[in-house]
Amino acid sequence: MSHTHGIRQAQKQKTRQALLDAALVLLEEQGLSSLGLREVTRAGGVAPTAFYRHFRNMADLGLALVEEALGALHGTISGTLADTAGTGERIDATVDVIAGHVRAHPAHVRFIARERHGGVRQVRAGIAAQLRRFSAEVAAALAVQPGSAGWSEDDLRMLADVYVDHMVMTACALLDAAEEGPDAEERVARVARRQLRLIDLGRRHWLD
């Protein structure tokens, strides 16, 4: 790769990221379906014609934000939920991972929370596909645990879906609680831990 080509690629990536960052800021106050291309390019300091060098349309940009928001979490969540540590430690670690992600990436969490049921079909589908991947990864990790002996694939996937739904619900609740302060966040975390203990109790008695 020539030096000039490397500089050009770096500038292209910088421009693409500027568009994503600008859109994410604007989406804190509105849904993707109401966001305009010119609004994003103006906020990102990019010419409107340059937008199409990076994204086909606003839905394509939204899908890139979905990947940015959820892609890095693969492996982390499934690994934490499927940890071989004791139940209490595993539950605490799961809630801590979710809380840490919300604190580090509130705008991404808000975007997923809003667009999961938002007005852009492709983005709804993209979020659903990412959550299905989470469920498949969690199910695979749970399958090798001794507590899963005798479970069918369908039941393991159902349990994984419950965990993933709980993850999303907890993240949204923590995001709302952040506006109220640490006490509210701790209340949400405490409830989330109790809910996970209830799920674990049901898991242990599912085959009874």
N, C-alpha and C positions, 0 to 999 in steps of 0.2 A: 504494500500500500504506500503510495507516494505521500510526502508530507502535505502537499496541497490537498490531496483527496481526504486525508485525515482531518485537516482543518475544516474542509467543507462538510464532512459527515458530523463533526462535533457541533458546527453551527446549526446544521439541520436538526440535530437532536435537541439543541438548546431552544430552538424556535418551537419545536413540537412540545417540549415541556412547558414553555411559556404559555402556550395555548391551553394546555391541560390545567396549569396552575390558575390561570385567569378564569377559566370556566368553573373550577372548583370554588373559587371565591364568590363568583356571581351566583352559584347554585346554593349558597347558604341562605339566600333570600327568595329563591324561586325554583320552580321545577324545570327540568330539561326541556319539556315540551314548549315552554314559553321563552326559552333562551334563544336569542338571535345570533347568527354568525358574525355580523358586524359588531355586535356588542362584545363578543368574545375577542375578536381581533383587535378592537380598540383597547380593551383592557389589557391585552397581552402585548401591545405595542407592535403588532404585526399587520401588514397590508392584507386586506380581505382576500385578494387573489392568491396570497401565499397559503391560505388555509387549506386549499385543495391539494397542495403538495404533501400534506400530512394526513388529511382525513377526507373521506368521500362526502360526508355530510355530518350534521350534528349528532345523529344516532351513532355514527362511527366513532366520533369523539367520546360519546357516552360509554361505548363499549370499552374504549381504552381506559376510561376512568374506573370502570368495573374491574378490569384486570389490575389496575394500579391499586385499587382499594382492597381487593380480596386475594389476588394472586400470591402475594408474599406470605399469606397466612397458611397456605397448604403445608402440611407436614407439622407445623407448630401446634395447631389445634388437635389434629388427630393423634399426634405423639403425646400430647399432654393428657388427653382423655384416656388414652390406652396405656398410660404409664403403669408399670407393675408395682408402684408404691402403694401403700395402704390407702383405703378409701378416703380418709380425711385429708391426707396429703395431696392426693390426686384432685380432689374437689377444690381445695384451697388454691392449688396451682392453676387449675382451669379458670377459676374466677379471676385470679391475679393476671393471667395472660390477657383475658378479655378486657379487664379494667386498664391495663397498661396500654393496650392497643387503642382504646377509646381516648385515653389521655394524650397519646402521641399523634393520633390521626382523627381528631373530632370531625373535620370537614368531610373526610372520606366516609366515616360512619354515618353522618347525616345524609350524605348523598345516597348511600345504599338504602337507608331506612326510608327515604322519600321515594326513590325510583323503583324500589322493589314492587310497588303497586302503582307506579306512575304512569304517565300517558304515552311513553315511547315504547312500543311493543318490542323492538329489538333489544332494548336495554333491559326490560323486564325479563326477556328470555335469557339474556346474558347473565343476569344475576341468578336466575333459577338454575342455569347450567352450572355456575360456580358452586352453588349450594348443594347441588346433586353430587358434584365432585367431592365436596367436603364429606357428605354422607357416605359415599363409597369408600373414601379413605378411612373414615372413622370405623365403618363396618369391618373393613379388612383388618384394622388394628385390634378391634375388639375380638375378632374371631379367634385369635391365637391365645387369648386369655383363658385360664382354667375355668373361670366363671361362665364361659360361653359354651362349655361342653354340652352337647345335646341340642343346641339351638339351631333352628333352620336358618338358611340364608335370608329368607323373607323376614323372619323375626329380628335377626341381627340388623338388617337394613332399617327396619322400623325403629329399633332402638337408636340407631345412628341418626335417623331423621329427628327423633325427639331431642337428642343432644344438640344437633345443629340448630333446630328451631329455638332451643333454650339459649344457645349462644347469641343468636341474633336478637332475641327478646331482651336478654341481659345487656347487650351492648347498647340498644336503644334506650333502655331504662337508665343506664349509667350516663348516657349522653344528656338526657333530660335532667338528671340529678346534679350534674356538674354545674348547672346554673344556680343551684341552691346551696352548694357548698359541700365540704368534706363529710359532714354528718349525714346528709342525704345520700351521698355516694356509698357510705358505709352501710346505711340501711338497705340499699339496693343489693350490695354485695352480700350482706347477711342473708337476705331472702333468697338470693341466687344459690348460695351454698346449701341452704335448707332444701330448696327444690331439687338440687342435684342429689342430696342424700335420699330424698323421697324416690327419685328415679332409680337410684342404686338399690334401694330396698325392694322396689318392684321387680327389678332385674333379678335379684337373688331368689325371689319366690315365683318367678314367671313359670317355671316348669313344674311347680307343685301340683 
